[in-house]
Amino acid sequence: MDDKPRILAVVKKAWGDRVTTIFPRQGQYARDANAYRTADLTVERIGDLVTHDLSQLLPLEVLR
């Protein structure tokens, strides 16, 4: 998770499907999101993750 889309794009390129990227759309980098690859999950604020069902982001074998 990072609020800098540039970093998320580099990590996703390097790790591919082995990583899930989360972008909290807040702060000064919120407008930069359109210039880079879309994160796997975008939330408006970090606090939104408290109520988000993160099990949707995990592969099925991890949940077993």
C-alpha positions as CSV (number, residue, x, y, z in Angstrom):
1,M,0.0,0.0,0.0
2,D,1.3,3.4,-0.9
3,D,-0.2,6.8,-1.7
4,K,2.3,7.2,-4.6
5,P,0.9,5.6,-7.8
6,R,4.4,5.6,-9.4
7,I,5.7,3.3,-6.6
8,L,2.8,1.0,-6.9
9,A,3.3,0.7,-10.6
10,V,6.9,-0.2,-10.3
11,V,6.2,-2.8,-7.6
12,K,3.4,-4.4,-9.6
13,K,5.6,-4.6,-12.7
14,A,8.4,-6.3,-10.7
15,W,6.2,-8.7,-8.6
16,G,3.2,-9.2,-11.0
17,D,0.5,-11.4,-9.5
18,R,2.5,-12.1,-6.4
19,V,1.6,-8.7,-4.9
20,T,-1.7,-6.8,-4.4
21,T,-1.3,-3.0,-4.7
22,I,-3.6,-0.7,-2.7
23,F,-3.8,3.0,-3.5
24,P,-5.4,5.3,-0.9
25,R,-6.6,8.3,-3.1
26,Q,-5.6,11.0,-0.7
27,G,-2.9,13.7,-0.3
28,Q,-0.9,15.4,-3.0
29,Y,-0.4,12.3,-5.1
30,A,-4.1,11.6,-5.6
31,R,-4.2,13.3,-8.9
32,D,-1.2,11.3,-10.2
33,A,-3.2,8.1,-10.3
34,N,-4.2,8.7,-14.0
35,A,-0.6,8.7,-15.1
36,Y,0.3,5.2,-13.9
37,R,-1.1,1.7,-14.0
38,T,-4.2,1.3,-11.9
39,A,-3.8,-0.3,-8.4
40,D,-5.5,-3.6,-7.7
41,L,-7.6,-1.8,-5.0
42,T,-8.3,2.0,-4.7
43,V,-9.8,3.4,-1.5
44,E,-10.6,7.0,-0.8
45,R,-8.9,7.0,2.6
46,I,-6.6,4.5,4.4
47,G,-9.3,4.2,7.1
48,D,-11.7,2.7,4.6
49,L,-9.6,-0.5,4.8
50,V,-11.0,-1.1,8.3
51,T,-14.4,-2.0,6.8
52,H,-13.2,-3.4,3.5
53,D,-13.4,-7.2,3.0
54,L,-9.8,-7.9,2.3
55,S,-10.4,-11.6,1.8
56,Q,-11.4,-10.7,-1.8
57,L,-7.8,-9.8,-2.5
58,L,-6.3,-13.1,-1.3
59,P,-6.0,-16.2,-3.5
60,L,-8.3,-19.0,-2.4
61,E,-5.4,-21.3,-1.2
62,V,-4.3,-18.6,1.3
63,L,-7.8,-18.6,2.9
64,R,-7.8,-22.4,3.5
